[in-house]
């Protein structure tokens, strides 16, 4: 039996050390995943906390993950992100206008980088939710094709196809923004 599965089984018995280890192990990655999709630190912290609250509630009801804990946590985080955007004003129309490449001060660089990050988030939101997940997990979380397939409950082949279509569409979106 793998260490991860043993850890999950200990958590299901409310072993405090196991619960702490799960949080310490997975919370940074879940936060990064949410932040890269949302772009707001406070909201990302709140949604990360909610992800782990739901994990504890699921354990309490004996309904939590039986294996693949990381996949379960990413799915909950993804659902929270979707819920967040459903409740927010439509942000798919965010500006894809490029920033002036002539930046000279550190403050200008910070503003340019933040603008580019928002540009990338806006372009990402133009993809389908499944494509967004694949791109985020593969390129931002640096997970393997197999890990993404496990998290999303799909085959490696379908993840490759989704990834290819998503990257092609992102390229078209971002190249179109260069023309503005």
C-alpha positions, 0 to 999 in steps of 0.5 A: 500500500502506498504512503499516500493511501496510508496517509488518506486512511489515517485521515479518514480515522481523524488522525490529527497528524495525518490531517496536518500532513495532508494540509501541509502537503497539498494546500500550497499546490491548491492555492497556486492552482486557484490563484492562477485561475482567479488572480486575487490572493484573498479570494484564493486563500478563501477558496483554498480554505473552503476546499479543505473544509469540504474535505473535512466535511466529506471525511465526516460523512465518510464520503471523501476520496477513497484514493487519489486525494490530490485529484479529489482536492483539485476537482473541489477547487475547480468547482469552487472556481467555477462557482466563483465565476458564476457569481462574478460579473462576466469576465470573459470580455476582459481586455486583451490589449497589450501593454506598452513594451517600453517600461523603464522603472521597477514599478513599470515592470511590476505593472507590466507583469501584472497586466500580462498575468491578467491578459493570460488569465483573460485568455484562459477564461476564453477556453472551455472549462475542461481546457482551462483545467488541462492547461492549468494542471499541465503548464502551471502546476507542472503535472504529467499527462497521467496525473492530469488524466487521473485528476480529470477521470479521462484517458491520457489520449483525451488529455493530449487532444484537449491540451493541443486544442487549448494551446492552439486556441490560446495562441490564436487568442493571444496573437489576436491581442497583439494586433490591438 
